[in-house]
Amino acid sequence: MRVVEEFVLILVDDANGALRPIPQDALKFAIAGAALIDLEMAGRIDTDLDSIELLDTSPLGDDILDPVLREIADDPGNREIAYRTRKIHESADGILDAAIARLVQYNILDDPSESGVLGVTSAVRRSLRYVTVDSSKRELIDLRIQRVLFDDEIPDPGDIPVICLADACNLFGNLLTPDEIALVRDRIDTISRLSVIGQVVSRAIEFGSSEGFGKKRTALAPLAKGLPVVGSLLHVRGDLAGFLADRYREFGPVFRIRFVGKNAERVVLAGRDANLFLAGTGQQFVTSREAWKGVTEEFGGDRLLFSMDGPDHVRMRRLQQPNFSVQHALSRIDQTIDVVRQEASHWQKGQSIPGTHAMKRMFTAQLMSLAVGEPHWDYIDDLVYAIGVVLEAKLVKARKSKLKGKRFRESRRRVDELYEAIMNEYRLRLRKPEGNVLGSVLEIHESDGIFLPEIDFKLNVLLPLVAGTDTAGGVLAFMLYFILSDPGIKERVQAEADEFFSQNGGPSAQAVRGMSVLSGVMMESMRKFPTVSVLPRHVTTSFDFGGYRINAGQNVIFATSVTHFLDEYFPDPDRFDIERFSPQRGEHKLKGVYVPFGLGRHGCLGASLANVQVVLTMATLLHHYDLDLDPPNYQLRSTVLPMLSPDTRFKFKVSDIRN
C-alpha cells in the first residue's frame, strides 16, 4: 500500500467513526507530504531539506500520485520543497477522499456514504489485519507502529514516513498516553529524522500555525442586519435557505444572525469549506446533543441516535444501520407500494386533497411499517401532528404554546396509546419481531441493557418517524408540486412509472434504480427546497474557522444548504433543472456542495432508504392516478415550520384513475 493510504488508515478513529482530531491545515500538509514520499519511493523524485529533483515523469497509473507528479513536471520554475508542499496542500482534500475511496475498494474501510461513519470493516476489526492488493496480509498500521516504538523493532521503510508524519501532526497524542509518549519520545525523534520530507512537513505545520494559516483572527463575526426586536426572524421564516445564501455572499463563511429572546444570537458557518469541516475534523468540536435534548425528553429518554456522540453514537449507528439501508428498502418494494395504494384508495375523483398533509400521511405509514411491521392507519394523523409539534417547539424553538393545546395533548396521548398497544402485542406473542426497528431495539437491549435501557425503547422505536415524517414527507410534497406544475416533466414521469410497473414479474430492485427522471426530480427538489437547510450544533471545544474564533459554549448553525444556491456549483441556481444530476453534468458530485440530508457522523442514517421509498411512492401515485394542481394556477409557497415544506394552500385533485 502507498504511504498516503497507510497514513489515512492511521488517521481513522474506528471507535468514533471519524478521522482523529487534527487541525485541518496540519492534516493537509501531512497528506501533501505523504504524496511526495510516495513519489520518492516510486523513483519519480529525489528530495533534500530544500528542494525536489525530478527524476522520471512517466506516469505510475495511480490516480492519486499521477496528478501530483504532473503538477511538478508542469512547473519547472520552482523546485523548492516547501513551495511544492504548500501547492499540494491546496488539493489535499481530493487526495484524502481518493485514499478513503481506495481503502473502501480494498475492503479495509466501510463505505462512509452508506454507513454514515468512517471505520474499518468488521473483518478487519476482528482480525486486526487487512489484505493488500497483492493478496498478502498486513497488521494494522497503528499496531505495527506501536510495536516499532516499544519493542525497538527495525521499522519497515514504509512505516518510517508514517511515524514522522504522525509526529508532525501530534497524532501520537491520540494514540498513546502522555507517559507512553515520554517513554518513546527519543525513539520517535530518531525515526523521524530518517524522513526528509517528514521534517519539511513538520516545519510547514509549525510555520503555518504561527501565521494562522494566512488569516488573521478577528474577535467577532459580522452581524446580519435585521429588524428591531425580532432581528432576522421574519427573513428566516420566509426563506431560510435563500436568506442564508445571501448573507454568505455578503459576509463570507462566518456571520451572525439574531432572533427574538434571551441568548437568541447564533454564529452561522456556511459554504463548501464549512460543510467539509463539519463532515471531517469539525465533528470533534461540536455536538448535536443540546439541540435534540428537548425532543428526547418529550418521549421519556435520552439515548437516541441524534443525541449521542462518540463511540456510543457509532455503535448505535452500526447496530441500527441494517434497518435503514438501501437493501432493506428494496426488499420492501411490495410493502411500500401497498401502503401507497391503501392511502390513495380513499381519494375520490375531483376531490381536492391537501398535498403536504397527504404526502406526510403516506410516508408516515411507510415509516410505521418500517418501525413495527404495519402502518396502524388509525393513528397516522395523530403521529403526524404530534411529531410535527414536538419538532417545532423543542427543536426549532418556535410556537411552544402548541404544546399546551388540546389537540396536541390528545395526539400525544394517542401516540403513547399506540406504543403501549404495540408493546403489549409483542409481550403477548412472546417472540421478538424481525425485520423492523422494534426488533432491532429489543435485540440491542437484550445484548446490553445498560447501553439501551427499557426507558429509551419508545424514543428509538419512533426514530424513523421523528427523522422522516416531516423531512421525506416534505420532499414528496415538493416533488409532486414540480411534477404537476410542468406538463413536460409530468409526461416523462408517468411514462417512466408505467414502464416500471409493466415489467414481467412485477416491480424489481433493478427497475427502481433505473428511474432516472424521478430521481432527477427528487434530487432537484431537495436542492431547491432542502428540508434540512441547517444543522444546529453546540460548541464543546473552541476552534478557528474562516479567520474567526468560535468559542466553547456557543450555539452555532451550519448552513449546509447554502452551496445549493451558488452559481459556481449549480449554474442558474434559481431554475428547476432535473438534468443537473445526469451523468453528463453531475453538478452534485463535488464533495460538500450537495447536502440535502445533513453530513458527517450525524448525517441522516436513512437517507438512502428514504430516496428509494420517495421514488417508489411517486412512481406508484403517478402510475395509478392522473393528478392536477387545485387550483391549476397555484404558485408554490413554502413554510419552514417544523421543517421546510409547501404550505397548506398546496392542494391537488384526482382528475382520472389511470390504472
Buried (B, 14 or more C-beta within 10 A) or exposed (E): BBBBBBBBBBBBBBEBBBBBBBBBBBBBBBBBBBBBBBBBBBEBBEBEEEBBEBEEEEEBEBEBBBBBBEEBEEEEEEBEBBEBBBBBBEBBBBBBBBBBBBBBEBBBBBBBEBBBBBBBBEEBEEBEBBBEEEEEEBEBBBEBBBBBBEEEEEBBEBBBBBBBBBBBBBBBBBBBEEEBBEEBEEBBEEBBEBBBBBBBBBBBBEEBEEEEBEEEEEEEBBBBEBEEEBBBBEBBBEBBBBBBBBBBBEBBBBBBBBBEEEEBEBBBBBBBBBBBBBBBBBBBBBBBBBBBBBBBEBBEBBBBBBBBBBEBBBBBBBBBBEBBBBEBBBEBBEBBBBBBEEBBEEBEEEEEBBBBBBBBBBBBBBBBBBBBBEBBBEBBBBBBBBBBBBBBBBBBBBEEEBBEEEEBEEBBEBBEEBBEEBBEEBEEEEEEBEBBBBBBBBBBBEEEEEBBEEEBBBBBBBBBBBBBBBBBBBBBBBBBBBBBBBEEBBEBBBEBBBBBBEEEEEBBBEBBEBBBBBBBBBBBBBBBBBBBBBBBBBBBEEBBBBBBBBEEEBBBBBBBBBBBBBEEBBEEBEEBBBEBBEEEEEBBEEBBBBBBBBBBBBBBBBBBBBBBBBBBBBBBBBBBBBBBBBEEEBEBEBBBBBBBBBEEBBBBBBEEEBE
